[in-house]
């Protein structure tokens, strides 16, 4: 991709070639971000399934599919819990997240 961007930029044309090079660079950056662990503060909170990560005190690394639950609450005499991360490690918030990779072809 870098070679393609360089070739587009050396054409010295303004307009569509320069725009194409900019689009390619933007897409490359987005792809790099998708394939890296991100701080949990940047995670989408729209119930999108994500890979969630945390390293617990026992030294084990936990990676699990989970999502942000916006409307989590209990009915009856138990008070509302409020929104939070839903994954197998209840009581432990994830520290990082990543998009779930595409399924194999």
N, C-alpha and C positions, 0 to 999 in steps of 0.2 A: 504494500500500500504506500509506503514512504516513497518508493520509486515512482509510482503513478502520480502522487501529489507533486513531487519534484518536477516531473515531466510536464504536468499541467501548468505549473508556475513558470517554467522556462519558456512557455509559448509566448509570454509577454503580451498576451491578450487580456484586456480587461473584460468585464462582463461575464459570460457564461463559464469560461474556463476557470477564472478566479473563483467564482461561486462554487463550481464543482469541487475544486481543491478544498475550499472551506467546509463544504458538506462532508467530504470524505474524512477530513481531520476531526470534525465533530462526531461522526459516527465511530471512528476509531476510539476516541476518548470514552464514549458511552459504552462501547464493548469492553474496554479495560475496566470500567467501573462495575459493570454487571458481573464480571468474573473475579471480583475481589470482595473480601469481607469489609463491611462498612460499619461504622459506629451505630449502635442501636438507636441513637437519637435521630438518625437520618432515615430510619425505616418507614415505609408507608404504613399508615394506620387506617387502612380501608378494607380490612379483612382479607387481604391478599395472602395466600400461602407463601411462606418464606422459609429458608434454612436459617435456624437460630442457633447461636453458639454461646457457651459459657464454660469457663474453667472453674470448677468448684474446689473448695479447700482441700478435698481429698486428692487433688492433682489430676483428676480425670477430666477429659475434655468431652463435653456434651454437645452433640449436633443433632438437631431434631427439626422436623417440619412443624411450624406453628404459625400463628397469626395474631394480630391485635384484635381483641374483642372489645368493641365500643360499648355495647349495651349489656354487659355482664351484670346481672343482679339476681338475688335470691328472693323468692316470694315467701310470704309467711313471716314468722317472728324473727328470722335472721335478717340483720340489716343489710342494705345494699353493699356489695363489694366495690362496684364501680368498674371502669374500664381497666384492661390490663392484658398482658401477654398470655396467650393460651398455648401451652406446650407441656410435655410430660413432667417437667421439673417444677412442680408447683412450689411457690414460695421463693423461687430463685429466678430473678429476671435475667434474660439473655443480655449479653454485652455487645454482640455483633450480629449482623444479618447479611444474607446474600440471596439473590434471586435463585429460585430452583432452576437448575439447568434444563435444557430441552431434552425430551426423551430420545433414546437412541432410534436411529432409522433402521 
